[in-house]
Amino acid sequence: MGKFVIKTVKSGIKFDLKAGNGETIATSEVYTSERACRSGIESVQKNAEIAKLEDQTVKDFETVTNPKFEVYTDKAGEFRFRLKARNGEIIAVSEGYKAKASCMNGIESVRKNAPEAPVVMEGEK
């Protein structure tokens, strides 16, 4: 089972959603407080299952309403996704994937893990 790991960084506090194997599936922006970070986690938990998919890597892709997962290619040509909340704010982003199928698996992993994932502080089990 996955988990959200909250950790302090130089500029604030952020979370990573980790899969059962410990791999990071998605990460957040940097928040100014733990409370704001926890609100971000709640938003991911609430939106992950209901988010539609917008594949921006295909020609003439269909724009869908928020909440949604956007699949796109970055400057390096890798596939990435971002999860947007109902208000259009980006609440989680992925790493870069060489294969689109791996990126899609990452989205499915967020859908599966996020809703029930416990929240821990870095260093806790």
Beta strands, then each sheet from edge to edge (+ up, - down):
strand 1: 3-9
strand 2: 12-18
strand 3: 24-27
strand 4: 52-55
strand 5: 68-73
strand 6: 79-84
strand 7: 90-93
strand 8: 119-121
sheet 1: 3+ 2- 1+ 8+
sheet 2: 4+ 5+ 6- 7+
end
